Amino acid sequence: MQVKPFLSQVAESLLQKFGKELFRVAIVFPNRRQAAYFREHLKNQLAPPALLPEMLTIEELVIRTSDYALADPMRQSIELYKAYVAEERRSRPEKEPMPFEDFYGLSQVLLSDIEEADAYCVNTENIFSLIADYKEIDTRFDELTDEQRAYLQTFWQAVNLKDVYQQRFAELWRLIPRWYADMHEALLKNGFCTLGLMHRHLASAGAVLPDSGWVHVAFIGFNAFNGAQEKFIKKWQDAGLASLWLDTDSYYTENPLHEAGYFFRRNGKQVGLINEMPVSAGIPIKHKKQSSNGPRIDVYKVDGNTVQAKVIEQWLQSLPADVSTGKAAILLADEKLLLPVLQSLPANAPSVNITMGYPVAQSPLYSLLTLFFESQQAIEGKKAGTGALPWEVAMKWLNHPLNDWPDGEATKLKEKIIKQGTQWVKIETLLKAKGTGSWLFTPAEAGCLHRWETIRIFLPGCVIYCRKFQNRRALTAMYCCKGCYQAYTII
C-alpha cells in the first residue's frame, strides 16, 4: 500500500476538521517551499469554487502580530551605533568612538546575539553583563550544569584579562545591556522593532490570535522552535487556537539516543506540545536481509566529492519509469555540490525543484563583477596609460560564460595569446566586440565613481575599488566621494 505524502495527509485532516471554514485557518510553515507543495495537495482535495487559507512562515506570523514595523538590518546597525557612541561619550569622553565602518562588523555579531537572546526570552541584562566573568555566572545562574560551568571556566582561564585589548573586550560586553536598551528604545520610538523583540512580545502576550480574521493557526512540518515560539504556541494550543502537525517516525523519536528525534521528544515531553499526526513506522527498527518491508538502499563507492555528482546521472536513469516528477529527492551533504549536480543531470531527467538557495558567490554575474573591479585596477596599475591589460585578466574574460563575443573569435584570441606567450593584451583588442566588454574595459572617470552609479551593485560580499584611497576596501552604506553619494555594499 502506497503511503500518502505527509502534506497530503495534513491537508485531508484539516479539511475534515474545518470544512468550508478552512479559509479562516492560518497555515504556518518553516519556509515558503512547503507552502507551494501544500497548496497543490489542498487544491486536489477541494471542490471548486473554494477559498484557500492564508499560508505564511512563522517569521511572517510574528511580524503580523506586532504593532511595529520590522526594522531592516541597516537601521538596526545605525541605531546600535548611535547607542554605542552615546555611551562612549558618557563613559569615556576623552576618547573618540570608533567610526561606523569599523563598528559595522562588530554590530552584525552583536545584533545576532541580541536577536537570539530576545527570541529565547533570556534575561539580556544578566547574559551580556556577566559573560565577561564566569565566577559571577557560576554564582547567579544556578540552572547551569557542572559541564557548562567547567566549559566556561576553561574558556576564561585561557584569557588573560591583563591584556589591554582583552580588558576592552570585557568592558564592551558589560556595556552591551545599555546599548541594547537604548537601541530598542530608539527603534520603538520611531515605530520599528526587531524580529527578536517581536518574538519576546508575542511570548509574553495572552492566548489571543492576531486580529487577522483567523480562528485557528496550524503549524506544519516543524522540527525545533526557539523559546518564544514554544511559549506562544503552547498558549494557543492549550486554548484550542492552534494545532501542531509534525512528520515523525518511531525509528528516531522513540530512541532516546537518536539525535534526529531530540527536538520531537523535547516538544512533547518538556514543552508539552501535542502532535496531531500519529507517529509513523515507515522505517523499521530492525531490517531483515532482502526484506520487502524495508527501504532499498544502494551504496556507491566513489573517489572525491565531485564524483558523487556524476553518480547521480546513473542513479536517475535506474529509477522506474513510473516515478513521477517530485517523487525523487537528492539530498546533498555538501551544498557546494549543487552546481556539479545540476551540470550532471541527464537531458531526459525530470524537472528539478531546487530547495536550497543558489549561492550568488558562485554565479557568473558575481565573477563578472569581480572581473570588472580587477580590470579597473589593472587599467590604473603598472601599465597605466599604455592601454594594455595583463594576459590573466584577458583570459578570464575570454573564458567567462557571459562572454558575448561571436562564436570562435574568443577561441582564436586565446590560442594566439598562448602560442605567442603574450604577457600584455591591448585593451582595444578586447573592445572589438561591443557589448559587455566595453563596460568591463573602459576606464571609469578619474577622481570619482559617477560612471559606476548605473551598475547598482548590491550583492553581499562585494569589495568596492575606491579611487580616492587607490585600493580595494569595504565602504560604509553611504560613502561620500567628492560630493557624489553612492550606495555601496559592506563586506
Buried (B, 14 or more C-beta within 10 A) or exposed (E): EEEEBBBBBBBBBBBEBBEEEBEBBBBBBBEEBBBEBBBEBBEEEBEEEEEEBBBBBBBBBBBBBBEBEBBEEEBBBBBBBBBBBBBBEEEEEEEEBBEBBEBBEBBBEBBEBBBBBBBBBBEBEBBBBBBBBBEEBBEEBEEBEEEEBEEBBEEBEEEEEEEEEEEEEBEBBBBBBBBBEBBBEBBBEEEBBBBBBBBBBBBEEEBEBBEEEBEBBBBBBBBEBBBBBBBBBBBBBEEEBBBBBBBBBBBBBBEEEBEEBBBBBBBBEEBEBBBBBEBBEEEEEEEEEEEEEBEEEEEEEEEEEBEBBBBBBEEBEEEEEEEEEEEEEBEBEEEEBBBBBEEBBEEEBBEEEEEEEEEEEEBEEBBBBBBBBBBBBBBBEEBEEEBBBBBEBBBBBBEBEEBEBEEEEBEEBBEEBEEEEBEBBEBEBBBEBEEBBEBBBBEBEEEBBEEBEEEEBEEEEBBBBBBBEEEEBBBBBEBEBEEEEBEBBBE
